[in-house]
C-alpha cells in the first residue's frame, strides 16, 4: 500500500519519516542517503552517509575530513536496511557512482531517481530501470519543448572549429564525459584540462574508466593555436570573459548557458521530456512524484491515467 507521506520536503530536504533518513539533504542530518556526488546533492557534515564507493571518493576529495562522520559504502543491487525501510542502489547513468534509490516499505516500492540520464555515456555505469509503485523523479527538463539533441552530433561540431576552444563544463562528471567524447569523435583535437579537474579524472581512472587523451593545461600550449580544447570549470570559464583568439563554448543542456549565437554545445546529463516518458513506461508506476523542476507538464500529459504529485 502506497503511503502518501512516505517522503516529503522539510527544512533539511527530502525526508523519509518511516526510515528516519534524508535523500540528498540540503542541510547536514543524522542519516543521509546520497544519490551522487554533485555538490547540490552531496553536502558535507552529515553524521552517517549511505552511498556508492565513487560517491564517497568524490565527497572526500571535495570536503576532506568534513565529508561525513561515518560512510556506509553499498554496491549496486545490494539491499540494506535503514530503520525498517529496505533500500537498494541501482545505476542512474548520470555520472560515475550515481545511484537511483529503490525503497521498499509495507509492500510498496518507491524509486527515487536523483539525477539521471538515458543517453549512452562511456564514463559511467549505464542506467537501469525497474518496476516501482511510485516514481520519484527529477523534472529539471520535464517540458515537451525540451528535447536534447544527439550528443555525438554536438561534439562533432568541434571538428569544424579551427581556432583553439575554451570549453566550460562542470568539473565532476561532465568534464570526464567530454574528454571521452572528444577523444572518440573529434580525435584531431588536443585536450587540455584545468588543474582542478585533474584529481577528479584520477578517481575515474582508478575506477577503471578510460577517459582518453588529455594533458594538464599550460599557457604556452594554448598560444600555439594548435587545435586545443581547454576544458575548464565554470568559475574559470567566467573569469576568461575577455579571452581572445579562442572560441568560447559551454557544454550544458540549458539554453541560457550557451555563450555564442553562432555556436552551441547542448550536452546534458539529465533526462529530457522524451526520456522521462521512456522512464515512466519502463517503471510503470501507479504514481509519479516530481522534484527539482516543474512537474505540471507531466500532470497535464498523464491526466487521470497516472496520479502526479509535485513535491516541490
C-alpha positions in Angstrom: 0.0 0.0 0.0 1.4 3.4 -1.0 1.9 5.8 1.9 1.1 9.3 0.6 3.6 10.8 3.1 6.4 8.3 2.5 8.7 11.2 1.6 8.1 14.9 1.9 10.2 18.0 2.0 11.1 19.8 5.2 13.7 22.4 6.2 16.5 19.9 5.8 15.4 18.4 2.4 13.6 15.3 1.2 12.7 13.2 4.3 11.5 9.6 4.8 9.9 9.6 8.2 9.3 5.8 8.1 13.1 5.2 8.0 14.2 8.4 9.6 16.6 9.3 6.8 17.0 12.0 4.1 17.6 11.6 0.4 20.3 14.1 -0.8 19.6 16.5 2.1 20.3 20.2 1.7 21.5 20.6 5.3 23.5 18.2 7.5 21.4 15.5 9.0 21.9 12.3 11.1 21.1 9.8 8.3 21.7 10.7 4.7 21.3 8.6 1.6 23.3 10.2 -1.2 22.4 9.5 -4.8 25.6 11.0 -6.4 28.5 13.4 -5.7 27.4 16.7 -7.3 27.5 19.4 -4.6 23.8 20.2 -4.8 23.1 16.6 -3.8 26.1 15.7 -1.6 26.8 18.2 1.1 29.4 17.9 3.9 28.7 17.5 7.6 26.2 14.6 7.7 26.6 12.2 10.6 26.1 8.9 8.7 26.0 8.6 4.9 25.0 5.7 2.7 26.4 5.9 -0.9 28.4 4.1 -3.5 32.2 3.9 -3.4 32.9 6.5 -6.1 30.5 9.0 -4.4 32.5 8.7 -1.2 35.7 9.3 -3.1 34.4 12.4 -4.7 33.0 13.7 -1.4 36.3 13.1 0.4 38.2 14.9 -2.4 35.9 17.9 -2.1 35.3 18.0 1.7 38.2 16.2 3.2 37.6 15.1 6.8 34.3 17.1 6.9 32.7 14.8 4.2 30.8 12.7 6.9 31.5 11.1 10.2 30.5 7.6 9.0 30.4 6.3 5.5 28.4 3.1 4.7 29.5 2.0 1.2 26.9 0.0 -0.6 27.4 -1.6 -4.1 24.6 -1.6 -6.7 22.0 -4.3 -6.2 22.9 -4.9 -2.5 19.9 -4.3 -0.3 20.4 -2.6 3.1 18.0 -1.6 5.8 17.6 1.8 7.5 15.2 1.7 10.4 12.8 -0.7 8.8 13.0 0.5 5.2 14.8 -1.7 2.7 16.9 0.2 0.2 18.8 -0.8 -2.9 21.0 1.3 -5.2 20.7 0.9 -8.9 22.6 2.8 -11.5 21.3 6.2 -12.6 23.5 6.7 -15.6 24.2 10.3 -14.5 27.9 10.1 -13.6 30.3 7.7 -12.1 28.8 6.1 -9.0 25.4 7.8 -9.4 22.5 5.7 -8.0 18.8 5.6 -8.0 17.4 4.5 -4.6 14.7 1.8 -4.6 12.9 1.9 -1.3 10.6 -0.9 -0.1 8.2 -0.5 2.8 4.9 -2.1 3.7 4.5 -3.9 0.4 5.1 -0.8 -1.8 8.1 0.2 -3.9 9.3 3.8 -4.2 12.1 4.6 -6.8 13.9 7.9 -6.1 15.9 8.8 -9.3 18.2 11.6 -8.1 19.6 13.0 -11.3 19.6 10.5 -14.2 20.0 10.2 -17.9 19.3 7.7 -20.6 21.9 8.8 -23.2 24.9 6.5 -23.5 28.0 7.5 -21.6 31.2 5.6 -21.6 32.4 7.2 -18.4 29.7 5.8 -16.1 27.6 2.8 -15.4 24.6 2.6 -17.8 21.2 3.4 -16.3 18.9 0.6 -15.0 15.2 1.0 -14.6 12.9 -1.4 -12.8 9.3 -1.6 -11.7 8.0 0.5 -8.8 4.7 1.7 -7.5 5.9 5.3 -7.1 8.5 7.0 -9.4 10.0 10.0 -7.5 11.7 11.7 -10.5 13.7 14.8 -11.1 11.8 17.1 -13.5 14.6 19.5 -14.5 13.7 19.3 -18.2 10.2 17.9 -17.9 8.8 20.1 -20.7 7.6 18.9 -24.1 9.6 21.8 -25.6 12.9 20.4 -24.3 14.3 17.6 -26.5 18.1 17.2 -26.2 20.0 16.7 -29.4 22.3 13.7 -30.2 25.4 14.3 -28.0 27.7 12.8 -30.6 26.5 15.2 -33.3 27.0 18.1 -30.8 30.6 17.0 -30.1 31.3 16.6 -33.8 30.6 20.4 -34.2 34.1 20.9 -32.7 35.6 19.4 -35.8 34.7 22.4 -37.9 36.1 25.0 -35.4 39.7 25.9 -36.5 40.7 28.1 -33.5 41.5 26.9 -30.0 38.4 26.3 -27.9 37.8 27.3 -24.3 35.2 24.8 -23.2 33.3 25.4 -19.9 32.0 22.3 -18.1 31.2 21.2 -14.6 34.4 19.6 -13.2 32.8 16.4 -11.9 31.0 14.1 -14.4 30.6 16.4 -17.3 34.3 17.1 -17.9 35.1 13.5 -17.9 32.3 12.7 -20.3 33.6 15.4 -22.7 37.2 14.1 -22.6 36.0 10.7 -23.6 33.6 12.0 -26.3 36.2 14.4 -27.8 38.8 11.6 -27.9 36.3 9.4 -29.7 34.5 11.8 -32.1 36.9 14.8 -32.6 40.2 12.9 -32.4 42.3 15.6 -34.1 41.6 17.9 -31.1 44.2 18.0 -28.3 42.6 18.2 -24.9 43.9 20.3 -22.0 42.3 20.2 -18.6 42.3 22.7 -15.7 44.3 21.6 -12.7 41.0 21.3 -10.6 39.7 18.7 -13.0 42.8 16.5 -12.8 42.2 14.9 -9.4 38.7 14.0 -10.4 40.0 12.4 -13.5 42.2 10.3 -11.3 39.2 8.9 -9.4 37.6 7.9 -12.6 40.8 6.2 -13.8 41.2 4.4 -10.5 37.7 3.0 -11.0 38.8 1.6 -14.4 37.2 4.2 -16.6 39.3 5.0 -19.7 38.8 8.7 -20.3 41.1 9.1 -23.4 43.8 11.5 -24.3 44.4 14.7 -22.3 47.1 16.7 -20.6 47.3 19.4 -17.9 46.9 22.9 -19.2 50.0 25.0 -20.0 49.8 28.7 -21.1 52.5 28.2 -23.8 50.5 25.3 -25.3 47.4 27.4 -25.9 49.5 30.2 -27.5 50.5 27.6 -30.2 47.0 27.8 -31.8 47.2 24.0 -32.4 43.6 22.6 -32.3 43.5 22.7 -28.5 40.3 22.2 -26.4 40.9 23.6 -22.9 38.2 22.2 -20.5 37.7 24.5 -17.5 35.2 24.6 -14.6 32.6 27.4 -14.6 34.4 29.8 -12.2 37.5 29.8 -14.5 35.3 30.0 -17.7 33.6 33.1 -16.4 36.9 34.7 -15.5 38.1 34.3 -19.1 35.2 36.5 -20.4 37.7 38.7 -22.3 39.8 35.8 -23.7 40.9 36.4 -27.3 41.9 34.1 -30.1 39.7 31.3 -28.7 36.2 30.1 -29.3 34.2 30.1 -26.1 31.7 27.3 -25.6 29.8 26.0 -22.5 28.6 22.4 -22.5 25.1 22.3 -21.0 21.5 21.3 -21.5 20.5 24.9 -20.5 19.9 27.4 -23.3 20.9 30.3 -21.1 24.4 28.8 -20.6 25.1 28.8 -24.3 27.5 31.7 -24.9 27.7 32.1 -28.7 24.9 32.9 -31.1 26.7 31.0 -33.9 27.8 28.0 -31.9 26.1 26.0 -29.2 27.0 22.7 -27.4 23.9 21.2 -25.9 25.1 18.2 -23.9 23.0 17.4 -20.9 23.4 14.8 -18.2 19.7 15.0 -17.3 16.7 13.4 -18.9 14.7 15.4 -21.4 10.9 15.2 -22.0 11.1 12.1 -24.1 13.5 10.4 -21.7 11.2 10.9 -18.8 8.3 9.4 -20.7 10.5 6.4 -21.6 11.4 6.1 -17.9 7.8 6.2 -16.8 6.9 3.4 -19.4 9.7 1.2 -18.0 9.0 1.8 -14.3 5.2 1.5 -14.9 4.3 3.4 -11.7 0.9 3.9 -10.2 2.0 7.4 -9.1 4.7 9.9 -10.1 6.1 12.4 -7.6 8.3 15.2 -9.1 11.3 17.2 -7.7 13.8 19.7 -9.0 11.7 21.4 -11.7 8.2 21.9 -12.9 6.1 18.7 -12.9 2.9 20.4 -14.1 3.5 19.3 -17.7 3.6 15.7 -16.5 0.3 16.3 -14.7 -1.3 17.6 -17.9 0.2 14.8 -20.0 -0.9 11.9 -17.8 -4.2 13.4 -16.7 -6.3 10.8 -15.0 -4.1 7.9 -16.2 -1.3 8.3 -13.6 -1.5 10.5 -10.5 1.2 13.1 -10.5 2.2 14.9 -7.3 4.5 17.9 -7.1 6.8 17.5 -4.1 8.4 21.0 -4.5 
